[in-house]
């Protein structure tokens, strides 16, 4: 006997056919987009022989991309790797290659904390809540004579936010820093740390390793937290720091170094962190020391800086 036509079976066949057709159309579309869509520059088939590579590499010379840092890593590790009172982090910006020594050793950051505060101020300005020209009042409780000269100004005098940020970063002025902190909400500063992968930092004792702190300068260099104009502004202030006796002491005078120092003589903590702008080969370098006198800290930073700068600036395959 012939099987009678079954509407349900016919419907099932139609659905399977439609599904199969959908798969075929999807595969054809994907093949077209991947291999044959010349309208989408930057995709395979667009005529760009290197469409699958990072487009940023087009702006970097090949000789600045391929650098073997193992000899430098060996030198730093042999000399400082066993000293838990020294933490070093180096990051080569064109490729992200890095060297991290004693990455878990943490240090009281001292004045390095002025950078995230300045970033919180700039973010507040970006939101339209403040302007650079707004003025804040100097109170007696803000005054601190350890770094900077703003403490000499009369109580109740007013100063623009831009002046305070500049003094805080360029001169490491404690009074300017305290004025800014007093007028910020804790959540606004914590937002900077959250973005850097340091949630709850302000609720802890606040110690950091060289590697963890370096993300602040990476964020400024990449403009990944602030706009380009504000990242540029903060880095320009940091480039005019007069404190050149640490990392900067071993570099040529014509090299731009946007950096922040941190010093607590009572705790024997000496720190320096920033971006060294070698032409075509910028890098982040952070060196932290503790339980050492200042002269020893300077010697360590000068040695590390000289070795890193010389290696990066002269390396050729």
Sine and cosine of phi, psi and omega as CSV:
sin_phi,cos_phi,sin_psi,cos_psi,sin_omega,cos_omega
0.00,0.00,0.59,-0.81,0.07,-1.00
-0.98,0.21,0.65,-0.76,0.02,-1.00
-0.96,0.29,0.71,-0.70,0.02,-1.00
-0.94,0.34,0.51,-0.86,0.06,-1.00
-0.89,0.47,0.76,-0.65,-0.01,-1.00
-0.93,-0.37,0.95,-0.32,-0.03,-1.00
-0.82,0.57,-0.59,0.80,-0.05,-1.00
-0.92,0.39,-0.65,0.76,0.01,-1.00
-0.93,0.38,-0.65,0.76,0.03,-1.00
-0.88,0.48,-0.65,0.76,0.00,-1.00
-0.89,0.45,-0.65,0.76,0.01,-1.00
-0.90,0.44,-0.64,0.77,0.01,-1.00
-0.90,0.43,-0.65,0.76,0.00,-1.00
-0.89,0.46,-0.66,0.75,-0.01,-1.00
-0.90,0.44,-0.70,0.71,0.03,-1.00
-0.88,0.48,-0.63,0.78,0.01,-1.00
-0.91,0.42,-0.66,0.75,0.02,-1.00
-0.91,0.41,-0.64,0.77,0.03,-1.00
-0.89,0.46,-0.71,0.71,0.01,-1.00
-0.88,0.48,-0.67,0.74,0.02,-1.00
-0.89,0.46,-0.63,0.78,0.03,-1.00
-0.88,0.47,-0.67,0.75,0.03,-1.00
-0.89,0.46,-0.68,0.74,-0.01,-1.00
-0.90,0.43,-0.68,0.73,0.02,-1.00
-0.90,0.43,-0.66,0.75,0.01,-1.00
-0.89,0.46,-0.68,0.73,0.01,-1.00
-0.90,0.44,-0.66,0.75,0.01,-1.00
-0.90,0.43,-0.66,0.75,0.01,-1.00
-0.90,0.44,-0.70,0.71,0.01,-1.00
-0.89,0.46,-0.66,0.75,0.02,-1.00
-0.90,0.45,-0.64,0.77,0.02,-1.00
-0.90,0.43,-0.71,0.71,-0.02,-1.00
-0.91,0.41,-0.60,0.80,-0.08,-1.00
-0.99,0.16,-0.66,0.75,-0.14,-0.99
-0.96,-0.27,-0.44,0.90,-0.20,-0.98
-0.80,-0.60,0.08,1.00,-0.05,-1.00
-1.00,-0.01,1.00,0.01,-0.04,-1.00
-0.96,0.29,-0.21,0.98,-0.01,-1.00
-0.96,0.28,-0.38,0.92,-0.01,-1.00
-0.99,-0.14,1.00,-0.01,0.03,-1.00
-0.90,0.44,0.59,-0.81,-0.02,-1.00
1.00,-0.10,-0.06,1.00,0.09,-1.00
-0.94,-0.34,0.35,-0.94,0.03,-1.00
-0.85,0.52,0.67,-0.75,-0.03,-1.00
1.00,-0.02,0.00,1.00,-0.05,-1.00
-1.00,0.07,-0.05,1.00,-0.06,-1.00
0.99,-0.15,-0.13,0.99,0.05,-1.00
-1.00,-0.02,0.90,-0.43,-0.06,-1.00
-0.92,0.38,-0.31,0.95,-0.04,-1.00
-0.86,-0.52,0.61,0.79,-0.10,-0.99
-0.90,0.43,-0.37,0.93,-0.03,-1.00
-1.00,-0.01,0.00,1.00,0.00,-1.00
-1.00,-0.07,0.30,-0.95,0.05,-1.00
-0.87,0.48,0.87,-0.49,-0.05,-1.00
-0.88,0.47,-0.37,0.93,-0.01,-1.00
-0.91,0.43,-0.40,0.92,-0.04,-1.00
-0.91,0.40,-0.32,0.95,0.02,-1.00
-0.90,0.44,-0.39,0.92,-0.05,-1.00
-0.99,-0.14,0.07,1.00,-0.03,-1.00
-0.85,-0.53,0.75,-0.67,0.02,-1.00
-0.90,0.44,0.57,-0.82,-0.03,-1.00
-0.84,0.54,-0.64,0.77,-0.03,-1.00
-0.93,0.38,-0.29,0.96,0.05,-1.00
-1.00,0.00,-0.14,0.99,-0.01,-1.00
-1.00,-0.08,-0.64,0.77,-0.11,-0.99
-0.99,-0.16,1.00,-0.04,0.01,-1.00
-0.79,-0.62,0.76,-0.65,0.04,-1.00
-1.00,-0.04,0.94,-0.35,-0.06,-1.00
-1.00,-0.04,0.08,1.00,-0.07,-1.00
-0.88,0.48,-0.68,0.73,0.05,-1.00
-0.86,0.50,-0.63,0.78,0.05,-1.00
-0.92,0.39,-0.66,0.75,0.03,-1.00
-0.87,0.49,-0.67,0.74,-0.01,-1.00
-0.90,0.44,-0.67,0.74,-0.01,-1.00
-0.88,0.47,-0.77,0.64,-0.04,-1.00
-0.90,0.43,-0.65,0.76,-0.02,-1.00
-0.92,0.38,-0.66,0.75,0.01,-1.00
-0.90,0.43,-0.59,0.81,-0.10,-0.99
-1.00,0.02,-0.57,0.82,-0.12,-0.99
-0.82,-0.57,-0.11,0.99,-0.10,-1.00
-0.87,0.49,-0.50,0.87,-0.04,-1.00
-1.00,0.01,-0.09,1.00,-0.04,-1.00
-0.99,-0.11,0.97,-0.23,-0.02,-1.00
-0.95,0.31,-0.07,1.00,0.06,-1.00
-1.00,-0.05,0.15,0.99,0.05,-1.00
-0.75,-0.66,0.76,-0.65,0.07,-1.00
-0.79,-0.62,0.77,-0.64,-0.07,-1.00
-0.78,-0.63,0.69,-0.72,0.13,-0.99
-0.69,-0.72,0.80,-0.60,0.05,-1.00
-0.84,-0.54,0.71,-0.70,0.04,-1.00
-0.66,-0.75,0.86,-0.51,0.00,-1.00
-0.99,0.10,0.92,-0.39,-0.17,-0.99
-0.91,0.42,-0.59,0.81,-0.01,-1.00
-0.88,0.48,-0.49,0.87,-0.05,-1.00
-0.82,-0.57,-0.29,0.96,-0.07,-1.00
1.00,0.07,-0.01,1.00,0.06,-1.00
-0.85,0.52,0.63,-0.78,-0.08,-1.00
-0.56,-0.83,0.31,-0.95,0.10,-1.00
-0.77,-0.64,0.80,-0.59,-0.02,-1.00
-0.78,-0.62,0.87,-0.49,0.03,-1.00
-0.93,-0.37,0.74,-0.67,-0.01,-1.00
0.79,0.62,0.80,0.60,-0.11,-0.99
-0.90,0.44,-0.34,0.94,-0.01,-1.00
-0.99,-0.12,-0.08,1.00,0.04,-1.00
-0.97,0.26,0.83,-0.56,-0.07,-1.00
-0.94,-0.33,0.49,-0.87,-0.11,-0.99
-0.70,-0.71,0.54,-0.84,0.13,-0.99
-0.92,0.39,0.86,-0.52,-0.18,-0.98
-0.97,0.23,-0.20,0.98,0.05,-1.00
0.76,0.65,-0.77,-0.64,-0.11,-0.99
-0.96,0.29,-0.09,1.00,0.11,-0.99
-0.88,0.48,-0.37,0.93,0.00,-1.00
-0.93,0.37,-0.21,0.98,0.00,-1.00
-0.94,0.35,-0.43,0.90,0.00,-1.00
-0.92,0.39,-0.80,0.60,0.03,-1.00
-0.88,0.47,-0.50,0.86,0.07,-1.00
-0.91,0.41,-0.70,0.72,0.04,-1.00
-0.88,0.47,-0.60,0.80,0.03,-1.00
-0.92,0.40,-0.61,0.79,0.04,-1.00
-0.91,0.41,-0.61,0.79,0.04,-1.00
-0.89,0.45,-0.74,0.67,-0.01,-1.00
-0.89,0.47,-0.60,0.80,0.03,-1.00
-0.91,0.42,-0.63,0.77,0.02,-1.00
-0.90,0.44,-0.58,0.82,0.04,-1.00
-0.94,0.33,-0.64,0.77,0.04,-1.00
-0.88,0.48,-0.53,0.85,0.01,-1.00
-0.98,0.20,-0.10,0.99,0.00,-1.00
0.99,0.12,0.17,0.99,-0.03,-1.00
-0.99,0.11,-0.45,0.89,0.07,-1.00
-0.76,-0.65,0.26,-0.96,0.19,-0.98
-0.81,-0.58,0.45,-0.90,0.03,-1.00
-0.87,0.50,-0.46,0.89,-0.05,-1.00
-1.00,0.09,-0.16,0.99,0.06,-1.00
-0.86,0.50,0.52,-0.85,-0.02,-1.00
-0.93,-0.38,0.59,-0.81,0.07,-1.00
-0.90,-0.45,0.46,-0.89,-0.07,-1.00
-1.00,-0.07,0.73,-0.69,0.06,-1.00
-0.99,0.15,0.86,-0.50,0.02,-1.00
-0.96,-0.30,0.37,-0.93,-0.05,-1.00
-0.87,0.49,-0.53,0.85,-0.01,-1.00
-0.95,0.31,-0.24,0.97,0.02,-1.00
-0.99,0.16,-0.36,0.93,-0.20,-0.98
-0.95,0.30,0.74,-0.68,0.03,-1.00
-0.53,-0.85,0.81,-0.59,-0.12,-0.99
-0.99,-0.12,0.15,0.99,-0.06,-1.00
-0.95,0.31,-0.68,0.73,0.04,-1.00
-0.70,-0.72,0.70,-0.72,0.05,-1.00
1.00,-0.03,0.09,-1.00,-0.06,-1.00
-0.84,-0.55,-0.01,1.00,-0.06,-1.00
-0.89,0.46,-0.42,0.91,-0.01,-1.00
-0.87,0.49,-0.34,0.94,-0.01,-1.00
-0.97,0.23,-0.27,0.96,-0.02,-1.00
-0.96,0.29,0.45,-0.89,-0.05,-1.00
-0.89,0.45,0.59,-0.81,0.13,-0.99
-0.86,0.51,0.62,-0.78,-0.04,-1.00
0.98,0.22,0.07,1.00,0.12,-0.99
-0.96,0.29,0.40,-0.91,-0.05,-1.00
-0.92,-0.38,0.51,-0.86,-0.06,-1.00
-0.58,-0.82,0.65,-0.76,-0.03,-1.00
-0.93,0.36,0.43,-0.90,0.03,-1.00
-0.88,0.48,-0.63,0.78,0.01,-1.00
-0.88,0.47,-0.67,0.75,0.04,-1.00
-0.88,0.47,-0.67,0.74,-0.04,-1.00
-0.92,0.40,-0.67,0.75,0.03,-1.00
-0.91,0.42,-0.69,0.73,0.00,-1.00
-0.88,0.47,-0.72,0.69,0.02,-1.00
-0.89,0.45,-0.65,0.76,-0.03,-1.00
-0.89,0.46,-0.66,0.75,-0.06,-1.00
-1.00,0.06,-0.72,0.69,-0.07,-1.00
-0.96,0.27,-0.71,0.71,-0.09,-1.00
-0.97,-0.22,-0.02,1.00,-0.09,-1.00
0.81,0.58,0.62,0.78,-0.08,-1.00
-0.94,0.34,0.90,-0.43,-0.03,-1.00
-0.92,0.40,-0.64,0.77,-0.03,-1.00
-0.89,0.45,-0.70,0.71,0.04,-1.00
-0.88,0.48,-0.66,0.75,0.02,-1.00
-0.88,0.48,-0.72,0.70,-0.04,-1.00
-0.92,0.40,-0.55,0.84,0.06,-1.00
-0.90,0.44,-0.67,0.75,0.02,-1.00
-0.92,0.39,-0.72,0.70,-0.03,-1.00
-0.87,0.49,-0.66,0.75,-0.04,-1.00
-0.89,0.46,-0.48,0.88,-0.05,-1.00
-0.99,-0.14,0.02,1.00,0.07,-1.00
-0.98,-0.21,0.44,-0.90,0.16,-0.99
-1.00,0.10,0.56,-0.83,0.01,-1.00
-0.83,0.55,-0.60,0.80,-0.03,-1.00
-0.90,0.44,-0.51,0.86,-0.01,-1.00
-0.94,0.33,-0.60,0.80,0.05,-1.00
-0.97,0.26,-0.65,0.76,0.00,-1.00
-0.88,0.47,-0.49,0.87,0.02,-1.00
-0.86,0.51,-0.57,0.82,0.05,-1.00
-0.90,0.43,-0.74,0.67,-0.01,-1.00
-0.90,0.43,-0.60,0.80,0.04,-1.00
-0.87,0.49,-0.69,0.73,0.00,-1.00
-0.90,0.44,-0.51,0.86,-0.02,-1.00
-1.00,0.06,0.07,1.00,0.01,-1.00
0.99,0.15,0.47,0.88,0.00,-1.00
-0.83,-0.56,0.88,0.48,-0.03,-1.00
-0.90,0.44,0.65,-0.76,0.04,-1.00
0.95,0.31,0.25,0.97,-0.08,-1.00
-0.86,0.51,-0.66,0.75,-0.06,-1.00
-0.94,0.34,-0.27,0.96,0.01,-1.00
-1.00,-0.01,-0.07,1.00,0.02,-1.00
-0.97,-0.23,-0.12,-0.99,0.06,-1.00
-0.94,0.33,-0.27,0.96,0.14,-0.99
0.98,0.18,0.59,0.81,0.09,-1.00
-1.00,-0.07,0.50,-0.86,-0.05,-1.00
-0.65,-0.76,0.47,-0.88,0.15,-0.99
-1.00,-0.01,0.22,-0.98,0.03,-1.00
-0.87,0.49,-0.66,0.75,-0.03,-1.00
-0.91,0.42,-0.69,0.72,-0.05,-1.00
-0.93,0.36,-0.59,0.81,-0.01,-1.00
-0.95,0.32,-0.52,0.85,-0.09,-1.00
-0.87,0.49,-0.32,0.95,0.00,-1.00
-0.89,0.45,-0.41,0.91,0.04,-1.00
-0.89,0.46,-0.73,0.68,-0.02,-1.00
-0.96,0.29,-0.52,0.86,0.09,-1.00
-0.89,0.46,-0.67,0.74,-0.01,-1.00
-0.91,0.42,-0.61,0.79,0.04,-1.00
-0.94,0.35,-0.68,0.73,-0.03,-1.00
-0.91,0.42,-0.62,0.79,0.00,-1.00
-1.00,0.02,-0.09,1.00,-0.06,-1.00
0.79,0.62,0.74,0.67,-0.06,-1.00
-0.99,-0.12,-0.10,1.00,0.07,-1.00
-0.88,-0.47,-0.65,0.76,0.02,-1.00
-0.94,-0.34,0.23,-0.97,0.09,-1.00
-0.92,0.39,0.24,-0.97,-0.01,-1.00
-0.85,0.53,-0.70,0.71,-0.07,-1.00
-0.91,0.43,-0.62,0.78,-0.01,-1.00
-0.98,0.21,-0.57,0.82,0.09,-1.00
-0.90,0.45,-0.68,0.74,0.03,-1.00
-0.88,0.47,-0.67,0.74,-0.02,-1.00
-0.88,0.48,-0.75,0.67,-0.03,-1.00
-0.91,0.41,-0.66,0.75,0.01,-1.00
-0.92,0.40,-0.54,0.84,0.03,-1.00
-0.93,0.37,-0.61,0.79,0.07,-1.00
-0.91,0.42,-0.67,0.75,-0.01,-1.00
-0.93,0.38,-0.40,0.92,0.01,-1.00
-0.97,0.22,-0.20,0.98,-0.03,-1.00
-0.96,-0.28,0.39,0.92,0.05,-1.00
-0.94,0.35,0.73,-0.69,0.01,-1.00
-0.99,0.15,-0.07,1.00,-0.08,-1.00
-1.00,0.08,1.00,-0.03,-0.11,-0.99
-0.92,-0.39,0.29,0.96,-0.08,-1.00
-1.00,-0.04,0.01,1.00,-0.01,-1.00
-0.95,-0.30,-0.93,-0.36,-0.03,-1.00
-0.86,0.50,-0.64,0.77,-0.09,-1.00
-0.93,0.36,-0.31,0.95,-0.07,-1.00
-0.89,0.46,-0.38,0.93,-0.07,-1.00
-0.97,-0.26,0.22,0.98,-0.02,-1.00
-0.92,-0.40,0.45,-0.89,0.08,-1.00
-0.87,0.50,0.48,-0.87,-0.07,-1.00
-0.90,0.43,-0.43,0.90,-0.07,-1.00
-0.99,0.12,-0.05,1.00,-0.01,-1.00
-1.00,0.06,0.82,-0.57,0.04,-1.00
-0.96,0.28,0.72,-0.69,0.00,-1.00
-0.70,-0.71,0.98,-0.22,0.06,-1.00
-1.00,0.06,0.94,-0.35,-0.15,-0.99
-0.48,-0.88,0.18,-0.98,0.06,-1.00
-0.68,-0.73,0.73,-0.69,0.08,-1.00
-0.99,-0.13,0.33,-0.94,0.12,-0.99
-0.65,-0.76,0.79,-0.61,-0.05,-1.00
-0.69,-0.72,0.76,-0.65,0.19,-0.98
-0.66,-0.75,1.00,-0.08,-0.09,-1.00
-0.88,0.47,-0.57,0.82,-0.01,-1.00
-0.90,0.44,-0.60,0.80,0.00,-1.00
-1.00,-0.05,0.00,1.00,-0.05,-1.00
0.81,0.58,0.75,0.66,0.03,-1.00
-0.91,-0.42,0.81,-0.59,0.03,-1.00
-0.71,-0.70,0.82,-0.57,-0.14,-0.99
-0.68,-0.73,0.49,-0.87,0.11,-0.99
-0.46,-0.89,0.69,-0.72,-0.05,-1.00
-0.50,-0.87,0.68,-0.74,0.04,-1.00
0.04,-1.00,-0.15,-0.99,-0.02,-1.00
-0.94,-0.34,0.81,-0.59,0.04,-1.00
-0.99,-0.15,0.88,-0.48,-0.11,-0.99
-1.00,-0.07,0.94,0.35,0.18,-0.98
-0.94,0.34,0.73,-0.69,-0.09,-1.00
-0.83,0.56,0.88,-0.48,0.01,-1.00
0.98,0.22,-0.14,0.99,-0.07,-1.00
-0.66,-0.75,0.81,0.59,0.00,-1.00
-0.92,0.39,0.51,-0.86,0.03,-1.00
-0.52,-0.85,0.43,-0.91,0.10,-0.99
-1.00,-0.09,0.70,-0.71,0.08,-1.00
-0.70,-0.72,0.81,-0.58,0.06,-1.00
-0.80,-0.60,0.80,-0.60,0.06,-1.00
-0.80,-0.61,0.81,-0.58,0.01,-1.00
-0.85,-0.53,0.71,-0.71,0.06,-1.00
-0.74,-0.67,0.47,-0.88,0.09,-1.00
-0.53,-0.85,0.30,-0.95,-0.01,-1.00
0.85,0.53,0.52,0.85,0.07,-1.00
-0.70,-0.71,0.50,-0.87,0.04,-1.00
-0.96,0.27,0.22,-0.98,-0.12,-0.99
-0.88,0.47,-0.64,0.77,-0.03,-1.00
-0.89,0.46,-0.66,0.75,0.03,-1.00
-0.91,0.41,-0.65,0.76,0.03,-1.00
-0.88,0.48,-0.67,0.74,0.02,-1.00
-0.89,0.46,-0.65,0.76,0.00,-1.00
-0.90,0.44,-0.67,0.74,0.01,-1.00
-0.90,0.43,-0.74,0.67,-0.03,-1.00
-0.90,0.43,-0.64,0.77,0.02,-1.00
-0.90,0.44,-0.67,0.74,-0.01,-1.00
-0.91,0.42,-0.75,0.67,0.00,-1.00
-0.87,0.49,-0.73,0.68,-0.04,-1.00
-0.88,0.48,-0.70,0.71,-0.03,-1.00
-0.89,0.45,-0.69,0.72,-0.02,-1.00
-0.91,0.41,-0.69,0.73,-0.01,-1.00
-0.92,0.40,-0.75,0.66,-0.03,-1.00
-0.87,0.50,-0.73,0.68,-0.02,-1.00
-0.88,0.47,-0.69,0.73,-0.02,-1.00
-0.90,0.44,-0.75,0.66,-0.05,-1.00
-0.91,0.40,-0.69,0.73,-0.13,-0.99
-0.97,0.23,-0.37,0.93,-0.09,-1.00
-0.92,-0.39,-0.11,0.99,-0.09,-1.00
-0.88,0.47,0.76,-0.65,0.12,-0.99
-0.62,-0.78,0.63,-0.78,0.03,-1.00
-0.95,0.30,0.00,0.00,0.00,0.00
